[in-house]
Amino acid sequence: MGSRPLTQRERAVLATFLAVDFPGVEVLRHQATEVYVVSTCGCGCPSVEFHAGRGLGMTARVTASVRHSDDGLFLYTIEDPQYGEVLGGIEWVGVGQSDPREFPSPDLLDVEP
């Protein structure tokens, strides 16, 4: 898969995550203006990666639970050898029988750093 722009829903969820204050969020907010999806999860869930294969480690920066469900998702960063901490992606954590094709609407998310 080549890189592609974020969908409207992906961009809305990313903005919701980055509306929370935590150390380093200003840099990540700037990166978010130029980020692209480079990979999606092969299982069919809505997880997306912004920097596939280039970084080391994964740090969950912001988590969200989906209201009225046991599902959740989180925004993570990776350490890029050249640029330092960069947006890594948004990971879906589903416990239901099937995963949605896209992330839930931001108004259904309870977000915390």
N, C-alpha and C positions, 0 to 999 in steps of 0.2 A: 504494500500500500504506500503510495506517495503521501506527502504531507497535504493537509487540507485545512481550511479555516475552521474554527470552532462553529458548531451550530448555535443557533440563538439560545437554546436551552443550556448547552455547555457553557456558553459565555455568561449567562445569567447565574448559573451555579458557581462558577469561578468568581464572579463579582461578589456573590454572597459570602463565599469563604474569605475573600480578601477585604471585606468590610469590617472584619474582626481585627482588633489591634493585637499584635504580638511582635516580639523582636524581629526586625528584618522585613516587616510587611511592606514598607515603602518601596524597597527594591523589587519585591515580588509584584507589587501593583504596577510598577513601571514595566516589568517583563511581560505582564499579562496583556499589555496593549499590542504586543508583537508576537504572541505565542501561537503556534500551530499544532494541530494534532498530527503526530507522526505514526501512531500505532493505536489500534484498538484491541480489546481482548478477544481472543479466538473463541471464547465460550458463548458469545452473543450478548453478554451483559454490557452495560454502557460505559465501562471503564475506558479511559483514554490516557495516552502517554504523550508528553510534550517533548521529551528528549530521550528517545529510546537508545539504549546501549552505550551512551557516551559517559555516563556518570558512575559514581561509586556510592553505595549505600542508599538508603531511603529513609527520610524522616517525615513522619506524619506531623503536619503543622496545624491543621484544623480538622476537626471531625464534626459530623452531623448525623443525627438520627432522623429517620423519617417518621413523622407523626402517624400514629395509628398503625404502626407496623414494627417488626423487629429488625428491619433493614436499616442500613446506614451507608455512609460514604465518607471518604476523607481526601483532603488535599495533601500531597506530599511533595517534598523537594528532594533533589539529589545533589551531590557534590560533583561539579564539573571541574576537571583538572585545570582548565583554562580560566573559567569564569567564576568559580566558587559556587555558592549555593544558588541553584536555579530551580524554577518550577519543574517538577517531574511529571505530574499528572494528577488525575482524579480517579480514585479507586472505589468501585462499588463493592459493598459488603452485603450480599443478599442471603437471607436465610429462608426465604419463601420457596415454594415449589418451582417457580420460574422467575427469571430476571426480566425486568422491563427493557424495552428497546432503547429508552432514553432515560436520563436522570429525572427524578421527580421535580416538580415545580419548586422554586426556592421558597415559596410561602408555606411549604409542607416540611421544611427543614428546621430542626433545632440545632443551631451551630455553636460550637465552643472550641477555643484554642487548646 
